[in-house]
């Protein structure tokens, strides 16, 4: 399951849940990045994904981190 993190509060909750600094990325989101909380359906393993558009307008992965990063 992918859930978009579209507010400072959502980023803060994800940062607390994952024990990493995603809460500080709101400025990147305002500049066009998109951040998602990912949860594997079977294993329930979690990760956080940050996407941004490259110069041609394609979405590219900037970061994909697990807990504690």
Secondary structure, DSSP 4 states (H G I P E B T S, - for coil): -EEE--SHHHHHHHHHHHTSSGGGGHHHHHTT-EEEEEE-TTT--EEEEEEEE-TTS-EEEEEEE-TT-
